[in-house]
Amino acid sequence: MTPRDPDEAGRAASTLELFFDLVFVVAVSIAAAQLHHALIEGHVLDGIVNYGFVFFGIWWAWMNFTWFATSFDTDDWLYRVLTIVQMGGVLVFASGIGPAFEEHDYAVLIIAYVVMRVALVAQWLRASRSSGPTRRATLIYAAGIALVQALWLACLLLPSGVFTVALIVLIAAELVVPIVAERTGTTPWHPHHITERYGLFTLILLGESLLASANAIIEAQRDVGSSGQLIGIAALTLVATAAMWWVYFWPPHHHAIKDVKSSLAYVYGHFLIFAAAGAFSAGTEVAIDVLTGHTTLHQPYASFAYTVPLAVFVLGIWALAIRPHADHVVNTALPVAGFLTLVDPLIPVPFALTAAILAGAVTVLIWRRPTDEDDAPARPRV
């Protein structure tokens, strides 16, 4: 399992990586559905906190596999088997999302998460045998991940009052492992491959939001006398999702991961971007439930369920990937668009105005090009 060449020409996502991503759609879909139920029942803070915890497990497992694969993907039979074991862990993880939201029972989530992570420990140990100058980093990854997994299992024995604190501490510990490992011997990531993988996962999340929103709109037709408002929500969903896609793929992402510091900022910042993309469908479904009378939430507060994810997504991409490669026009327009999207529910016509704000942001991106004209915006290859 020798390290891959970080300058390898034509490096693209493998079919196994694409298959791996699809399994995560199940977990993201269930997490968004549970967030939706929590919001319409008025458990706003509890729902957001639980969604944050659950989505961390989804995102961190996906991200760690992705960064390992960019450096050590040999695609032999054992690599494939260990990857499929991680996929099994994701499916079990998905089955534990409901109890986590409804009963604050994290046992299934944690056990499934540990299964995913232990399989990755085996991969890092394999890589350490022939990783050359990165051997120390691979061993730190393996030891650090293994230690944190033991602590995850131990925290199941803690009383409920201490358990939440333990969750926060262990999440912080997970985030520290790559920082320590990469500073001892940088693993050979491939910038174009990594940003392609992030782009593909973004597409999957946007597709999940479109599917969930479409299903909710279809189901609501029988409960809404006039279809006009549903058409408005459907139009908003399409325009907003298209705008999210346009904004995300406008800049040359591979420039954002030139060194360890910038790479970590890009990786960790994508938690908010991915979580926001996954939560958008929940927000759309809340808006539909307001129309059908299936929630006690009222406008304008219900509209924040979709404007907050949209604003976080736009502002997150601007900060991580667009700002260094845009002129003053774009660097003014996008933050303003993000802020206006966020406060849109306080303005009388939220559906039409949100769509208009996002369309205006896209218009600016069409008008202005990235400053790195020699590098076209990253486009996923499937």
KETI-580744 format. One record per atom (N, C-alpha, C): x negated, y negated, z negated. Coordinates in steps of 0.1 Angstrom, whole numbers, padded with zeros to 4 digits, always signed. Each point is the difference from the previous one (the first is absolute). Example, Ala and Ser with C-alpha at 12.3 -4.5 7.8 and 13.67 -1.06 7.14 Angstrom:
// residues 2
-0132+0057-0078 +0009-0012+0000 -0009-0012+0000 +0004-0011+0007 -0009-0011+0000 +0008-0011-0008 
This chain:
// residues 382
-0008+0012+0000 +0008-0012+0000 -0009-0012+0000 -0007-0002+0011 -0009-0012+0001 +0008-0013+0003 -0005-0011-0005 +0007-0013+0002 +0002-0003+0015 +0012-0006+0003 +0003-0004+0014 -0008-0013+0003 -0002-0002+0013 -0007-0012+0004 +0010-0012-0001 -0003-0011-0008 +0009-0011-0001 +0000-0009+0013 -0008+0003+0009 +0000-0007+0013 +0005+0009+0012 +0006+0011-0004 +0004+0009+0010 +0010-0006+0010 -0002+0001+0013 +0008-0006+0010 +0013+0008+0002 +0011-0007+0002 +0013+0006+0002 +0006+0008-0011 -0005-0003-0013 +0006+0007-0011 +0014-0004-0002 +0009+0010-0001 +0014-0002-0001 +0006+0010-0011 +0012-0003-0004 +0006+0009-0010 +0002+0014+0005 -0002+0010-0008 +0002+0014+0004 +0015+0004-0001 +0003+0011+0006 +0014+0004-0001 +0003+0004-0015 -0010+0006-0007 +0002+0003-0014 +0003-0012-0008 -0007-0011+0003 +0002-0013-0008 +0015-0005+0003 +0004+0001+0012 +0014-0004+0004 +0010+0009-0007 -0003+0013-0001 +0009+0009-0006 +0001-0003-0015 -0012-0003-0006 -0001-0004-0014 +0008-0012-0003 +0000-0010+0008 +0008-0012-0002 +0015+0003+0000 +0004+0009+0008 +0015+0002+0001 +0005+0006-0013 -0008+0007-0007 +0005+0006-0013 +0002-0012-0010 -0008-0010+0001 +0002-0011-0009 +0013-0008+0002 +0005+0001+0012 +0013-0007+0003 +0011+0005-0009 +0000+0013-0004 +0010+0006-0009 -0001-0007-0013 -0012-0001-0006 -0002-0006-0013 +0004-0015+0001 -0004-0007+0010 +0003-0015+0001 +0015-0002+0001 +0007+0009+0008 +0014-0001+0002 +0008+0002-0013 -0004+0010-0008 +0006+0002-0013 -0002-0011-0009 -0013-0005-0001 -0003-0011-0009 +0008-0013+0004 +0002-0003+0013 +0008-0011+0004 +0015+0002-0004 +0005+0012+0002 +0014+0003-0004 +0002-0002-0015 -0009+0005-0008 +0001-0002-0014 -0001-0014-0004 -0008-0008+0006 -0001-0014-0002 +0013-0007+0003 +0006+0004+0011 +0013-0005+0004 +0011+0002-0011 +0000+0013-0005 +0010+0003-0010 -0002-0008-0013 -0013-0002-0003 -0003-0007-0013 +0005-0015+0002 -0003-0006+0012 +0004-0014+0002 +0015-0002-0001 +0008+0009+0007 +0014-0003+0001 +0007+0003-0014 -0007+0008-0008 +0005+0002-0014 -0004-0010-0010 -0008-0010+0005 -0004-0011-0008 -0012+0002-0008 -0007+0011+0002 -0012+0004-0007 -0012-0006+0008 -0001-0013+0001 -0009-0005+0010 -0015+0002-0005 -0003-0005-0012 -0013+0001-0005 -0005+0015-0001 +0009+0008-0006 -0004+0014-0001 -0002+0007+0013 +0008-0004+0010 -0001+0006+0013 -0013-0004+0007 -0004-0013-0001 -0012-0005+0006 -0012+0007-0006 +0000+0001-0014 -0011+0006-0007 -0002+0014+0004 +0011+0008+0000 +0000+0014+0004 -0005+0001+0015 +0005-0008+0008 -0004+0000+0014 -0015-0002+0001 -0005-0010-0007 -0014-0003+0000 -0009+0012-0004 +0004+0007-0011 -0007+0012-0005 +0000+0011+0010 +0012+0003+0006 +0002+0011+0009 -0008-0003+0013 +0002-0013+0005 -0007-0003+0013 -0015+0000-0002 -0005-0003-0012 -0015+0001-0002 -0004+0014+0003 +0007+0010-0005 -0004+0014+0002 +0000+0004+0014 +0010-0005+0008 +0001+0003+0014 -0011-0007+0008 -0002-0013-0003 -0010-0007+0007 -0014+0004-0003 -0003+0003-0013 -0014+0004-0003 -0004+0013+0005 +0010+0010+0000 -0003+0013+0005 -0003-0001+0015 +0009-0008+0008 -0002-0001+0014 -0013-0008+0003 -0003-0010-0007 -0012-0008+0002 -0013+0007-0002 +0000+0008-0011 -0012+0008-0003 -0003+0010+0011 +0010+0007+0004 -0002+0010+0011 -0005-0007+0013 +0006-0012+0003 -0004-0007+0012 -0014-0004+0000 -0005-0005-0011 -0014-0005-0001 -0010+0012-0001 +0005+0011-0005 -0009+0012+0000 -0001+0005+0015 +0012+0000+0006 +0000+0006+0014 -0008-0009+0010 -0001-0013-0002 -0008-0008+0009 -0014+0003-0001 -0005+0005-0011 -0014+0003-0003 -0004+0015+0002 +0009+0009-0003 -0004+0014+0000 +0010+0010+0006 +0008-0005+0009 +0010+0009+0007 -0007+0009+0009 -0001+0013-0004 -0006+0010+0009 +0010+0008+0008 +0013+0000-0005 +0011+0007+0007 -0002+0015+0001 -0008+0005-0010 -0001+0015+0000 +0012+0006-0008 +0000+0013-0001 +0012+0006-0006 +0002-0003-0015 -0011-0001-0007 +0001-0003-0014 +0004-0015-0003 -0005-0009+0009 +0004-0014-0001 +0016-0001+0002 +0004+0008+0010 +0015-0001+0003 +0008+0006-0011 -0005+0011-0006 +0008+0007-0011 +0001-0010-0012 -0011-0006-0003 +0000-0009-0012 +0009-0012+0003 +0000-0004+0012 +0009-0012+0004 +0014+0005-0001 +0004+0012+0004 +0013+0005-0001 +0004+0001-0015 -0009+0004-0008 +0003+0001-0015 +0004-0014-0005 -0007-0010+0005 +0003-0014-0004 +0014-0003+0005 +0004+0004+0012 +0013-0003+0005 +0011+0007-0009 -0003+0012-0004 +0009+0007-0009 +0002-0008-0013 -0011-0005-0005 +0001-0009-0012 +0009-0012+0002 -0001-0006+0012 +0009-0011+0003 +0014+0004+0000 +0004+0011+0005 +0014+0004+0000 +0005+0003-0014 -0008+0006-0008 +0004+0002-0014 +0001-0014-0007 -0010-0008+0003 +0001-0014-0006 +0013-0007+0004 +0005+0002+0012 +0012-0006+0005 +0012+0005-0009 -0001+0013-0003 +0011+0006-0008 +0001-0006-0015 -0011-0006-0004 -0001-0005-0014 +0004-0015+0000 +0002-0006+0011 +0003-0015+0000 +0013-0003-0007 +0011+0009+0003 +0013-0002-0006 -0001+0000-0015 -0005+0010-0006 -0001+0001-0015 -0008-0012-0006 -0010-0005+0008 -0008-0011-0005 +0008-0013-0001 +0009-0002+0010 +0008-0012+0000 +0012+0002-0010 +0006+0011+0000 +0012+0002-0008 -0002+0003-0014 -0010+0008-0004 -0002+0004-0013 -0014-0004-0006 -0008-0007+0008 -0014-0003-0004 -0008+0012-0003 +0003+0011+0007 -0007+0012-0001 -0010+0001+0011 -0013-0001-0003 -0011-0001+0010 -0007+0013+0001 +0005+0011-0007 -0008+0012+0000 -0002+0006+0014 +0010+0002+0008 -0002+0005+0013 -0009-0008+0009 +0002-0014-0001 -0008-0009+0007 -0015+0002-0003 -0003+0000-0012 -0014+0001-0005 -0006+0013+0004 +0007+0011-0002 -0005+0013+0004 -0003+0001+0015 +0010-0005+0008 -0002+0001+0014 -0011-0010+0005 -0001-0011-0007 -0011-0009+0004 -0014+0006-0003 -0001+0007-0011 -0012+0007-0004 -0004+0010+0010 +0010+0008+0005 -0002+0010+0011 -0006-0007+0012 +0005-0011+0004 -0005-0007+0012 -0015-0005-0003 -0002-0005-0012 -0013-0005-0003 -0011+0011-0001 +0004+0011-0006 -0009+0011-0002 -0005+0006+0013 +0009+0000+0010 -0003+0005+0013 -0011-0010+0006 +0002-0012-0003 -0010-0010+0006 -0013+0001-0007 +0000+0004-0013 -0013+0002-0008 -0007+0012+0007 +0007+0010+0004 -0007+0011+0007 -0006-0005+0013 +0006-0009+0007 -0005-0005+0013 -0013-0008-0003 +0000-0008-0011 -0012-0008-0003 -0011+0009-0004 +0003+0011-0007 -0011+0009-0004 -0006+0007+0013 +0009+0003+0009 -0005+0006+0013 -0010-0010+0007 +0005-0013+0000 -0008-0010+0007 -0013-0002-0007 -0001+0001-0013 -0012-0003-0007 -0012+0009+0003 +0003+0012+0006 -0010+0010+0003 -0009-0004+0012 +0006-0009+0009 -0008-0003+0011 +0002-0015+0004 +0002-0009-0010 +0004-0014+0003 -0013-0009+0001 -0012+0006-0003 -0012-0008+0001 +0000-0012-0010 -0002-0012+0005 -0002-0011-0009 +0013-0004-0007 +0011+0005+0004 +0013-0003-0007 +0003+0011-0010 -0009+0009-0003 +0003+0011-0009 +0004-0005-0014 -0007-0010-0005 +0003-0005-0013 +0015-0006-0001 +0003-0007+0011 +0014-0006+0000 +0010+0011+0001 -0002+0011+0008 +0010+0011+0001 +0001+0007-0014 -0010+0002-0007 +0001+0006-0013 +0007-0009-0010 -0003-0013+0001 +0008-0009-0009 +0015+0000+0003 +0003+0000+0013 +0014+0002+0003 +0006+0012-0006 -0007+0011+0002 +0006+0013-0005 +0001+0000-0015 -0011-0004-0007 +0001+0000-0015 +0010-0010-0005 +0000-0012+0006 +0009-0011-0005 +0015+0004+0002 +0003+0005+0012 +0014+0005+0003 +0004+0011-0010 -0009+0010-0001 +0003+0011-0009 +0003-0004-0015 -0009-0009-0005 +0002-0005-0013 +0014-0007-0002 +0003-0009+0010 +0013-0007-0001 +0012+0009+0000 -0002+0011+0008 +0012+0010+0001 +0002+0007-0013 -0011+0003-0007 +0001+0006-0013 +0007-0009-0010 -0003-0013+0001 +0007-0010-0008 +0015-0001+0004 +0003+0001+0013 +0014-0001+0004 +0008+0011-0007 -0006+0012+0000 +0007+0012-0006 +0001-0002-0015 -0010-0006-0006 +0000-0002-0015 +0011-0010-0004 +0002-0010+0009 +0010-0011-0004 +0014+0006+0000 +0003+0011+0006 +0013+0006-0001 +0004+0004-0015 -0011+0001-0008 +0003+0004-0014 +0002-0012-0009 -0001-0012+0006 +0001-0012-0008 +0015-0004-0003 +0003-0006-0011 +0013-0005-0002 +0004-0011+0010 +0013-0002+0002 +0005-0009+0010 -0005-0014-0002 -0002-0005-0012 -0004-0013-0003 -0014-0003+0005 -0008+0010+0000 -0014-0001+0004 -0002+0003+0015 +0009+0008+0005 -0001+0005+0013 -0002-0010+0011 +0009-0011-0001 -0001-0011+0010 -0014-0006+0000 -0005-0003-0012 -0014-0006-0001 -0010+0009+0007 +0002+0014-0003 -0010+0009+0006 +0001+0000+0015 +0012-0001+0006 +0002-0001+0014 -0008-0012+0006 +0001-0011-0006 -0007-0012+0005 -0016+0002-0001 -0004+0006-0011 -0014+0002-0002 -0006+0010+0010 +0008+0011+0003 -0005+0010+0009 +0001-0005+0015 +0009-0009+0003 +0000-0006+0013 -0012-0008+0002 -0004-0008-0010 -0012-0008+0000 -0012+0009+0002 +0000+0011-0007 -0011+0010+0001 -0002+0005+0014 +0012+0003+0006 +0000+0005+0014 -0007-0010+0009 +0004-0013-0002 -0005-0011+0009 -0015-0002-0002 -0005+0003-0012 -0014-0002-0003 -0009+0010+0007 +0004+0012+0002 -0008+0011+0005 -0007-0004+0014 +0008-0004+0010 -0006-0004+0013 -0010-0011-0002 +0003-0010-0009 -0009-0011-0002 -0014+0005-0004 +0000+0009-0010 -0013+0005-0006 -0007+0009+0011 +0008+0008+0006 -0006+0010+0010 -0006-0008+0012 +0007-0009+0006 -0005-0007+0012 -0012-0009-0003 -0002-0004-0012 -0011-0009-0004 -0013+0009-0002 +0002+0013-0001 -0012+0008-0002 -0005+0006+0014 +0008-0001+0010 -0003+0006+0013 +0012+0000+0009 +0001-0011+0008 +0012-0002+0008 +0002+0012+0010 +0012+0005+0000 +0004+0010+0009 +0002-0006+0014 -0002+0008+0010 +0000-0006+0014 +0013-0001+0006 +0008-0010-0004 +0013-0002+0006 -0001-0006+0014 +0011+0003+0008 +0000-0004+0014 +0011-0011+0000 -0004-0013+0002 +0009-0011-0001 +0012+0001+0009 -0002+0004+0013 +0011+0001+0009 +0009+0011-0004 -0006+0011-0004 +0009+0012-0004 +0008-0004-0012 -0006-0006-0010 +0007-0004-0012 +0012-0009+0003 -0003-0010+0007 +0011-0010+0003 +0011+0006+0009 -0004+0009+0009 +0010+0008+0007 +0009+0008-0009 -0006+0006-0010 +0008+0009-0009 +0009-0009-0008 -0005-0012-0005 +0009-0009-0007 +0011-0005+0009 -0003-0003+0012 +0011-0004+0010 +0010+0010+0002 -0004+0013+0002 +0009+0011+0002 +0009+0002-0012 -0005-0001-0012 +0008+0001-0012 +0010-0011-0001 -0004-0012+0003 +0009-0011+0001 +0011+0002+0009 -0002+0006+0012 +0010+0003+0009 +0010+0010-0005 -0005+0010-0008 +0008+0010-0006 +0010-0007-0010 -0006-0009-0008 +0008-0006-0010 +0011-0009+0006 -0004-0007+0011 +0010-0009+0006 +0011+0009+0007 -0004+0011+0005 +0010+0009+0006 +0009+0006-0010 -0005+0003-0012 +0008+0005-0011 +0010-0011-0004 -0004-0012-0001 +0009-0011-0003 +0011-0002+0010 -0003+0001+0013 +0010-0001+0010 +0010+0012-0001 -0005+0012-0002 +0009+0011-0001 +0009-0001-0012 -0005-0003-0012 +0008-0001-0012 +0010-0011+0002 -0004-0012+0006 +0009-0011+0001 +0011+0004+0010 -0004+0006+0011 +0010+0004+0010 +0011+0010-0006 -0005+0010-0007 +0009+0009-0007 +0010-0007-0009 -0006-0010-0008 +0009-0007-0009 +0010-0008+0007 -0003-0006+0011 +0009-0008+0008 +0011+0008+0006 -0004+0012+0005 +0010+0009+0006 +0010+0005-0011 -0005+0003-0011 +0008+0005-0011 +0010-0011-0005 -0005-0013+0001 +0008-0011-0006 +0012-0004+0010 +0000+0005+0012 +0010-0005+0010 +0014+0003-0005 +0001+0012-0007 +0014+0004-0004 +0005-0009-0012 -0009-0007-0007 +0004-0008-0012 +0000-0015+0003 -0003-0004+0011 +0000-0014+0003 +0010-0003+0011 +0009-0009-0003 +0011-0003+0009 -0005-0006+0013 -0009-0010-0001 -0005-0007+0012 -0014+0004+0002 -0004+0003+0012 -0013+0005+0003 -0010-0011+0002 +0004-0013+0000 -0008-0011+0002 -0012-0001-0009 +0003+0001-0013 -0011-0001-0010 -0010+0012+0001 +0006+0012+0003 -0009+0011+0002 -0009-0002+0012 +0005-0006+0010 -0008-0003+0012 -0011-0009-0003 +0003-0010-0009 -0010-0010-0005 -0011+0007-0007 +0003+0010-0009 -0010+0007-0007 -0008+0009+0009 +0007+0006+0010 -0008+0008+0009 -0010-0008+0009 +0005-0012+0004 -0009-0009+0007 -0012-0004-0008 +0003-0004-0013 -0011-0004-0009 -0010+0012-0002 +0005+0012-0001 -0009+0011-0002 -0009+0002+0012 +0005-0001+0012 -0008+0002+0012 -0010-0011+0001 +0005-0013-0001 -0009-0011+0001 -0011+0000-0010 +0004+0003-0013 -0010+0000-0010 -0010+0011+0001 +0004+0012+0004 -0009+0011+0002 -0010-0002+0012 +0006-0006+0011 -0008-0003+0011 -0011-0011-0004 +0005-0010-0008 -0010-0010-0004 -0011+0005-0009 +0004+0009-0009 -0010+0007-0008 -0011+0007+0008 +0005+0007+0010 -0009+0007+0010 -0009-0010+0007 +0006-0011+0005 -0007-0010+0008 -0011-0006-0009 +0004-0004-0012 -0010-0007-0009 -0011+0010-0004 +0003+0012-0003 -0010+0010-0004 -0011+0002+0011 +0005+0002+0012 -0010+0004+0011 -0005-0012+0008 +0002-0012-0005 -0006-0012+0006 -0015-0001-0001 -0006+0002-0012 -0014-0003-0002 -0008+0013+0002 -0013-0002+0002 -0010+0011+0001 -0003+0006-0013 +0007+0010-0005 -0001+0004-0014 -0014+0006-0003 -0007+0006+0010 -0013+0006-0004 -0010-0009-0005 +0001-0013+0002 -0009-0010-0005 +0001-0002-0015 +0012+0005-0006 +0002-0002-0014 -0007+0010-0009 -0007+0010+0006 -0006+0010-0008 -0015+0002+0004 -0007-0011+0000 -0014+0000+0004 -0009+0005-0011 +0004-0002-0013 -0009+0004-0011 +0009+0005-0011 -0006+0005-0011 +0007+0006-0011 +0010-0010-0006 -0004-0012-0003 +0009-0010-0006 +0012-0003+0009 -0002-0003+0012 +0011-0003+0009 +0009+0012+0002 -0006+0012+0001 +0007+0013+0002 +0010+0002-0012 -0005-0002-0012 +0008+0003-0012 +0011-0010-0001 -0002-0013+0004 +0011-0010+0000 +0011+0005+0010 -0005+0004+0012 +0009+0005+0010 +0008+0012-0004 -0006+0009-0006 +0006+0013-0005 +0010-0003-0011 -0004-0007-0010 +0009-0002-0012 +0011-0010+0004 -0003-0010+0008 +0010-0009+0004 +0011+0007+0008 -0003+0010+0007 +0011+0007+0008 +0010+0007-0009 -0003+0002-0013 +0011+0005-0008 +0012-0008+0000 -0002-0013-0001 +0012-0010+0001 +0006+0000+0013 -0008+0001+0011 +0006+0000+0013 +0008+0013+0003 -0006+0011-0003 +0007+0013+0002 +0013+0001-0009 -0002-0004-0012 +0012+0000-0009 +0011-0009+0004 -0004-0012+0005 +0010-0009+0006 +0007+0005+0012 -0007+0007+0009 +0006+0006+0012 +0010+0011-0004 -0004+0008-0010 +0009+0010-0005 +0012-0005-0007 -0001-0011-0007 +0011-0005-0007 +0010-0008+0008 -0004-0004+0012 +0009-0008+0008 +0013+0007+0003 +0000+0013+0003 +0012+0007+0002 +0009-0001-0012 -0005+0001-0012 +0008+0000-0012 +0007-0014-0001 -0008-0010+0003 +0006-0014+0000 +0012-0001+0010 -0002+0006+0012 +0011-0001+0010 +0012+0008-0005 -0002+0011-0006 +0011+0008-0005 +0007-0007-0011 -0007-0008-0008 +0006-0008-0011 +0010-0010+0007 -0005-0007+0010 +0008-0010+0007 +0013+0006+0006 -0001+0012+0005 +0012+0007+0005 +0009+0004-0012 -0005+0004-0011 +0008+0004-0011 +0008-0012-0006 -0006-0012+0001 +0007-0012-0004 +0012-0002+0009 -0001+0002+0013 +0011-0001+0009 +0011+0010-0003 -0004+0012-0003 +0010+0011-0002 +0005+0000-0014 -0005-0008-0009 +0004-0001-0014 -0004+0012-0008 -0012+0006+0003 -0005+0011-0007 -0011-0004-0010 -0001-0012-0003 -0009-0005-0010 +0005-0012-0008 -0005-0002-0012 +0004-0012-0008 -0009-0012+0003 -0010+0002+0008 -0009-0011+0004 +0008-0009+0009 -0003-0013-0001 +0006-0010+0008 -0010-0008+0007 +0004-0007+0011 -0009-0009+0007 -0001-0013-0009 -0012-0007+0000 -0011+0003+0009 -0010+0010-0005 +0002+0005-0012 -0010+0008-0006 -0002+0014+0007 +0010+0005+0006 -0001+0013+0007 -0009-0002+0012 +0000-0011+0006 -0009-0002+0012 -0014+0000-0003 -0004-0003-0012 -0014+0001-0004 -0006+0014+0002 +0009+0010+0000 -0004+0014+0001 -0007+0003+0014 +0004-0008+0010 -0008+0002+0013 -0009-0012+0003 +0003-0012-0005 -0009-0011+0003 -0014+0001-0008 +0001+0006-0012 -0013+0001-0007 -0009+0010+0007 +0004+0012+0004 -0009+0009+0008 -0005-0007+0013 +0009-0007+0007 -0005-0006+0012 -0010-0011-0003 +0002-0008-0010 -0010-0010-0003 -0013+0006-0005 +0000+0011-0008 -0012+0006-0005 -0008+0006+0012 +0007+0006+0010 -0006+0006+0012 -0007-0011+0008 +0007-0010+0003 -0006-0011+0009 -0011-0007-0007 +0001-0003-0013 -0011-0007-0007 -0012+0009-0002 +0003+0013-0003 -0010+0010-0002 -0009+0002+0013 +0006+0001+0011 -0007+0002+0013 -0008-0013+0003 +0006-0011-0002 -0007-0013+0002 -0012-0001-0008 +0001+0003-0013 -0012-0001-0009 -0011+0010+0003 +0004+0013+0004 -0010+0010+0001 -0007+0000+0014 +0008-0002+0010 -0005+0002+0014 +0001-0012+0010 +0010-0009-0003 +0002-0010+0010 -0008-0013-0003 +0000-0004-0013 -0006-0013-0004 -0014-0002+0006 -0009+0010-0001 -0014-0003+0006 -0001-0001+0015 +0011+0004+0007 -0001+0001+0015 +0011-0009+0006 +0005-0010-0007 +0010-0008+0005 -0004-0015-0002 +0006-0008+0009 -0003-0015-0001 +0010-0006-0011 -0002-0013-0002 +0008-0007-0010 +0015+0001+0003 +0004+0001+0012 +0014+0001+0003 +0007+0013-0005 -0007+0011+0003 +0005+0013-0005 -0001+0000-0015 -0011-0005-0006 -0003+0001-0014 +0009-0010-0008 +0007-0008+0007 +0011-0008-0006 +0013+0006+0002 +0003+0005+0012 +0013+0005+0003 +0004+0012-0007 -0009+0010-0002 +0003+0012-0006 +0003-0001-0015 -0009-0007-0008 +0004-0002-0014 +0013-0007-0001 +0003-0010+0008 +0013-0007-0001 +0011+0009+0004 -0001+0008+0010 +0010+0010+0003 +0002+0010-0011 -0010+0005-0006 +0001+0009-0012 +0008-0007-0011 -0004-0012-0003 +0007-0007-0011 +0015-0003+0003 +0003-0004+0012 +0014-0003+0004 +0008+0013+0000 -0006+0011+0004 +0007+0013+0000 +0003+0003-0014 -0009-0002-0009 +0002+0003-0015 +0012-0007-0005 +0000-0013+0002 +0011-0009-0006 +0012-0001+0009 +0001+0008+0011 +0011-0001+0009 +0014+0003-0007 +0001+0009-0010 +0013+0002-0006 +0006-0012-0007 -0008-0010-0003 +0005-0012-0006 +0006-0010+0010 -0002+0004+0013 +0006-0008+0011 +0012+0007+0005 +0011-0008+0004 +0013+0006+0003 +0001+0011+0010 -0008+0001+0010 +0001+0010+0011 -0012+0009+0000 -0001+0009-0010 -0012+0008-0001 -0003+0009+0012 +0010+0007+0006 -0003+0010+0010 -0006-0007+0013 +0007-0010+0004 -0005-0007+0013 -0013-0007-0003 -0002-0006-0012 -0012-0008-0002 -0012+0009-0002 +0001+0011-0006 -0011+0009-0002 -0005+0004+0014 +0009+0004+0009 -0004+0004+0013 -0006-0011+0008 +0005-0012-0002 -0006-0012+0007 -0014-0003-0005 -0002+0001-0013 -0013-0003-0006 -0010+0010+0005 +0003+0013+0000 -0009+0010+0005 -0003-0001+0015 +0011-0003+0007 -0002-0002+0015 -0009-0012+0002 +0001-0011-0008 -0008-0011+0002 -0015+0003-0003 -0002+0009-0010 -0014+0004-0003 -0006+0008+0011 +0008+0009+0006 -0005+0007+0012 -0003-0009+0012 +0009-0010+0002 -0003-0009+0010 -0013-0007-0001 -0004-0004-0012 -0013-0006-0003 -0011+0009+0004 +0002+0013-0004 -0011+0010+0003 -0001+0002+0015 +0011-0001+0008 +0000+0002+0014 -0008-0012+0006 +0003-0012-0005 -0006-0012+0004 -0015-0001-0002 -0004+0004-0012 -0014+0000-0004 -0006+0014+0000 -0012+0002+0004 -0007+0013+0001 -0010+0001-0012 -0004+0012-0004 -0010+0001-0010 -0013-0006+0005 -0008-0006-0009 -0012-0007+0003 -0011+0009+0006 +0001+0013-0003 -0009+0010+0005 +0005+0006+0013 -0001-0008+0011 +0005+0004+0012 -0007+0012+0006 -0012+0003-0004 -0007+0011+0005 +0005+0013-0006 +0008-0001-0011 +0006+0012-0006 +0015-0001+0001 +0006+0008+0008 +0014-0001+0001 +0006+0006-0013 +0013-0005-0003 +0006+0006-0012 +0001+0015+0000 -0003+0006-0012 +0000+0015-0001 +0014+0005+0005 +0000+0010+0009 +0012+0006+0004 -0001+0015-0003 +0009+0006-0007 -0001+0014-0003 +0001+0009+0013 -0008+0010+0000 +0000+0010+0011 +0007+0013-0005 +0010+0004+0006 +0007+0012-0005 -0002+0011+0010 
